[in-house]
Amino acid sequence: MKQSLCSVTSNVEAIPGIHLMWIDAPDIAVTAQPGQFITVRCGGFTLRRPFSVHQSSPLTGGNSGEGEIALLFKVTGKGTLWLSQQQKGDRIDILGPLGKGFSIEQGSKNLLLVAGGIGIAPLVLLAQHALSQYQLTLIHGASTAAQLYPFSSTGKKRSKLTPSLKGVQFVPVTEDGSMGKKGMATDILSDFLDWADQVYACGPLDMYKAMAKMSLRAKRNNLKLTKCQIALEVRMGCGFGACYGCTINTKKGLKQVCRDGPVFELDDIIWQEVTI
Ligand SMILES: Cc1cc2nc3c(=O)[nH]c(=O)nc-3n(C[C@H](O)[C@H](O)[C@H](O)COP(=O)(O)OP(=O)(O)OC[C@H]3O[C@@H](n4cnc5c(N)ncnc54)[C@H](O)[C@@H]3O)c2cc1C
């Protein structure tokens, strides 16, 4: 983990209300693992705001001294509003990479990625890291077509806006039916569970609760249980384990989301106790 003042290289509203910001951050670009996050000092706020590493370029290795990371963030309050107003050349104070990210088990071949809304943010980096070795399906659920990720499954990287995710099967789902199936991401999850060796999810609390219920049902009916890792985005204080502000009770005892997570096994969380 390193604290640095880094230059913004671009910042655009990629999806209505959602910004894609690229930051010149060579150390984080080569070390950040999918699911890890950074914290940003947003304007005058004492508490830094956490954001998943959404993309990195280059992905790994190299010590050329060059490298950028991207954040994909939704403007929800004063901190993210400030961040959305930063422009090319502005310098921001970032700290990271932080936390424990996703892991892929030996022997897994087919990975199912499930994103609800802005939960797509950490899953794109996971897809970028995994696509050369694994079969990937990415379900993205959004309210309407305009809120879907600008996904490109062709080899061509059209712009910094659209990473090349060649070979990834993209499955859009929208609540109003304007693109893909009508409904929620979890409505079509079961269609892919026989295929998937592992599931990785990031989304709102209700999505996780629905997934936990599906898992419980599968356990009760002795059906195939696909291991599922989720990224938990609870409110955080320090972001690196000093303040215990993000401690949650799990089936494996008390855990700090910022240091022991944010990635956890779906079935380890006591969902009735989680508030976001
Ligand atoms: C590990 C981690 C990774 C994250 N990654 C991303 C990301 O990649 N993209 C992204 O858009 N957001 C992400 N978030 C959420 C993001 O940190 C918050 O949206 C942000 O801190 C809000 O700051 P604010 O000052 O704009 O809003 P505030 O004024 O602090 O709050 C505004 C609203 O946002 C809600 N909010 C605040 N913090 C969170 C939170 N942690 N999770 C959910 N809702 C929250 C509040 O309840 C309130 O309704 C992540 C959170 C965590 C813990």
The ligand as a MOL file (V3000), in Angstrom:
LIG
                    3D

  0  0  0     0  0            999 V3000
M  V30 BEGIN CTAB
M  V30 COUNTS 53 58 0 0 0
M  V30 BEGIN ATOM
M  V30 1 C -14.3400 -1.5680 -1.0800 0
M  V30 2 C -15.2780 -0.6000 -1.7410 0
M  V30 3 C -15.2010 -0.4140 -3.1140 0
M  V30 4 C -16.0700 0.4940 -3.7360 0
M  V30 5 N -15.9760 0.6330 -5.0780 0
M  V30 6 C -16.7950 1.5020 -5.6990 0
M  V30 7 C -16.6900 1.6790 -7.1160 0
M  V30 8 O -15.8450 1.0770 -7.7900 0
M  V30 9 N -17.5460 2.5610 -7.6890 0
M  V30 10 C -18.4830 3.2720 -6.9590 0
M  V30 11 O -19.2340 4.0380 -7.5340 0
M  V30 12 N -18.5860 3.1140 -5.6380 0
M  V30 13 C -17.7690 2.2630 -4.9760 0
M  V30 14 N -17.8700 2.1290 -3.6310 0
M  V30 15 C -18.8410 2.9870 -2.8980 0
M  V30 16 C -18.2230 4.3830 -2.7220 0
M  V30 17 O -17.1170 4.2970 -1.8470 0
M  V30 18 C -19.2600 5.3540 -2.1490 0
M  V30 19 O -20.2860 5.5220 -3.0890 0
M  V30 20 C -18.6170 6.6840 -1.8600 0
M  V30 21 O -17.7390 6.5710 -0.7700 0
M  V30 22 C -19.6850 7.7100 -1.5670 0
M  V30 23 O -19.0240 8.9110 -1.2080 0
M  V30 24 P -19.7890 10.3070 -1.2750 0
M  V30 25 O -19.0450 11.2760 -0.4400 0
M  V30 26 O -20.0530 10.6870 -2.6830 0
M  V30 27 O -21.1790 9.9760 -0.6470 0
M  V30 28 P -21.6950 10.1060 0.8820 0
M  V30 29 O -22.1390 11.5510 1.0140 0
M  V30 30 O -20.6700 9.6020 1.8040 0
M  V30 31 O -22.9110 9.1870 0.7600 0
M  V30 32 C -23.9090 9.3670 -0.2590 0
M  V30 33 C -24.7230 8.1130 -0.4210 0
M  V30 34 O -23.8880 7.0030 -0.8070 0
M  V30 35 C -24.0540 5.9230 0.0800 0
M  V30 36 N -22.7610 5.2720 0.3360 0
M  V30 37 C -21.7130 5.8180 0.9720 0
M  V30 38 N -20.7130 4.9300 1.0870 0
M  V30 39 C -21.1560 3.7990 0.5180 0
M  V30 40 C -20.5950 2.5210 0.3280 0
M  V30 41 N -19.3920 2.2070 0.7940 0
M  V30 42 N -21.3210 1.6060 -0.3500 0
M  V30 43 C -22.5450 1.9000 -0.7830 0
M  V30 44 N -23.1370 3.0810 -0.6270 0
M  V30 45 C -22.4670 4.0110 0.0280 0
M  V30 46 C -24.5710 6.5570 1.3660 0
M  V30 47 O -25.3310 5.6260 2.1410 0
M  V30 48 C -25.4200 7.6890 0.8700 0
M  V30 49 O -26.7080 7.2700 0.5240 0
M  V30 50 C -17.0270 1.2250 -2.9790 0
M  V30 51 C -17.0970 1.0390 -1.5880 0
M  V30 52 C -16.2440 0.1280 -0.9750 0
M  V30 53 C -16.3140 -0.0570 0.5040 0
M  V30 END ATOM
M  V30 BEGIN BOND
M  V30 1 1 1 2
M  V30 2 1 2 3
M  V30 3 2 2 52
M  V30 4 2 3 4
M  V30 5 1 4 5
M  V30 6 1 4 50
M  V30 7 2 5 6
M  V30 8 1 6 7
M  V30 9 1 6 13
M  V30 10 2 7 8
M  V30 11 1 7 9
M  V30 12 1 9 10
M  V30 13 2 10 11
M  V30 14 1 10 12
M  V30 15 2 12 13
M  V30 16 1 13 14
M  V30 17 1 14 15
M  V30 18 1 14 50
M  V30 19 1 15 16
M  V30 20 1 16 17
M  V30 21 1 16 18
M  V30 22 1 18 19
M  V30 23 1 18 20
M  V30 24 1 20 21
M  V30 25 1 20 22
M  V30 26 1 22 23
M  V30 27 1 23 24
M  V30 28 2 24 25
M  V30 29 1 24 26
M  V30 30 1 24 27
M  V30 31 1 27 28
M  V30 32 2 28 29
M  V30 33 1 28 30
M  V30 34 1 28 31
M  V30 35 1 31 32
M  V30 36 1 32 33
M  V30 37 1 33 34
M  V30 38 1 33 48
M  V30 39 1 34 35
M  V30 40 1 35 36
M  V30 41 1 35 46
M  V30 42 1 36 37
M  V30 43 1 36 45
M  V30 44 2 37 38
M  V30 45 1 38 39
M  V30 46 1 39 40
M  V30 47 2 39 45
M  V30 48 1 40 41
M  V30 49 2 40 42
M  V30 50 1 42 43
M  V30 51 2 43 44
M  V30 52 1 44 45
M  V30 53 1 46 47
M  V30 54 1 46 48
M  V30 55 1 48 49
M  V30 56 2 50 51
M  V30 57 1 51 52
M  V30 58 1 52 53
M  V30 END BOND
M  V30 END CTAB
M  END
